[in-house]
Amino acid sequence: MELMVRDGDYVPDEGGGYRRAEGSQELLQRVLWKLSIPRGSFPFLPNLGSQLYRLGRCQPAQRQSLARQYVAQALEDEPDLAVTAVSLEADGAMEVALEWRGEALTLTVETGGIW
């Protein structure tokens, strides 16, 4: 179990501690973390993270396919997880559709308008 994080802070529980994520919520926490870290940021974990930060340097026509490629690459070590769709929104957010153990999951990644 991992601690839940929202907007960069741990989410408090009713007992003075912090909420823990379980099951698909734990997976979504981990996925968001992996997609938010620039790939290669940690010298001892060179395959951790994504290359989404590169999208702003790409031609607009290539961004959609590269976004899906970068998401799939960042999550390839997650067992039982498949990336089913990635869509880039006009406001700079990215919608990621996943399937995990037969459950459809959706995640919105705020990119800070990198494209």
N, C-alpha and C positions, 0 to 999 in steps of 0.2 A: 504494500500500500504506500502511496505517495501522498504528501501533503498537497492540498489544493492551492493553486495560485490563481489570482485574478488581478489583472492590471499591475502585475509585478509584485503583488503583496500576497502573503498567506491569508487564507480565508478563515476568520475566527469561528469557533463553534460556540454553543450556548454555555459551555462549562469552563470558559477561560482558556481553552486550548485552541487547537487548529483543526479544521475539517480535513478528513482524509478522503482521497478518491479511491474508488474500487471499481473493478470490472472495466466496462467501456469508458467510464469517466477517467479512470487511471490511464488508459490507453490514449485518450484524447489529450490529456495533460502532457504525456510524453511526446505525442506527435507534434503538438504546438511548440514544445520546447525544441524539438529537432528541426522544425521548419524555421524557427526564429534565429538559430545559431548559424553564422556563416561557416560553411564547410571549410575545414582546415584551421579553424581558430584554436584548437587544442592540439599542441604538438604530439602528444602521446595518443591521441584519438583522431587521426587525420581524416577518417571517414565519417565523423560525427558532424551533423549539420546539413545545410542545403546550400545550393548555389543560387537561390532566389535573388540574392543581392545583385546578381549580374543582369537581371531582366531589363533594368534601365538602360543598359548599354547595347541592347539588342534592337534590331529592326522591329517596329510594331507588328509586322506581319508574322514574325517568328515567335513572339512572346507567348502566345497561347500554348503552342506545342512544347516550347522550352520549359514553361512553367510546369506542365504535366511531367515532363522528363525529370526535372529537378526535384519535384515532390516524390516521385517514385524512387529516385535514387536515394533520397534522404531517409526513406522509410523501408528500404529493401531488407533490413535486418529485423523487421517486426514480423514475428510468426503469425500466420493466419490473417494477415492484413492485405487487402487489395485496394489500390487507388482506382476508383471507378470513373471519376470525372474531376476536372479542375477548370474553374472559370474565373477569369480576371474581370473584376468589376470596374466601372468607370471611376469610382471614388478611390481607387487604389487598393481596395480589399481583394482578397482571393477566397473563393468558396471551394472547399475540397470535399468531395464525396468519397466515402470509404465503405468497405464491407469487411467486417470482422466477425468471424465465427457465425456467419449467416445473418448478422445484424447490420442494417444500413445506418451509417453515421455521417454527420455533416459537421464541418468545422469551418469557421471563418477566420482567416488570418489577416490581421491588419498589417499592411506593408509599409505604411508611412508614405504612400504615393511614390514608390520607386519607379513607376512607369508612367 
